[in-house]
């Protein structure tokens, strides 16, 4: 089985949604990872979901995941119920677009995590209703779950056959997670993989999303991480995911062509 190269549309964030889909296909990607807020904006400006479905079909693109459901670990009482109601909407939208998973992001500032396995289990139950699986995310500069090891512990504690983890090379490196931490995760529990590089002049634990740079321009040993993914048997979907304002100012097609070229080199 070969890795399937996809584009996370944050890499060319300023582009309109339909143009992002066109550019992804033109550059040679096989899939496009969509943001729910982009889709909401598209609908708010008069677009229809069927327009997106047709565009994806016309370009021959899969949707490996949609992003994201947030605040499910932050709120209590009636506010938490509002988040669950929103989860139903976002999950149904992702399922309609053919995405197998939707990213579930942990709390940004709330450090407590004891409640997260049960909360994640709630999302998994909603996923079974709506036809999509929430996949647990860790963010290296958040206050709650910021390491690969901790994220994997929560996925296991959820004790659910649909519980999975979405991986990210930048977050692994920035949180000082290790290759042995990665080896501990069964391939079938990995939903997707984000590939990116880290700013060459800043230390781990000090970087955030805007510090991500093009593959090969940073300091992450991506080939070593990919070798471990192959070792454990994961060769699924992988998205180029950057949040770099300098790249946003450049020709988006040239950025994507360079991105897929760098992906082909590092995965060779």
Buried (B, 14 or more C-beta within 10 A) or exposed (E): EEBBBBBBBBBBBEBEBEBBBBBBBEBBBBBBBBBBEBBBEBBEEEBEEEBBBEBBEEBEBBBBBBBBBBBBBBBEEEEBEEBBEBBBEBBBBBBBBBBBBBBBBBBBEBEEBEEBBEBBBBBBEBBEEBEBBBBBBBBBBBBBBBBBBBBBBBBBBBEBEBBBBBBBBBBBBBBBBBBEBBEBBEEEBBBBBBBBBBBEEBEBEEBBBEBBBBBBBBBBEBEEBBEBBEEBEBBBBBBBBBBBEEBBEEEBBEBBBBBBBBBEEBBE
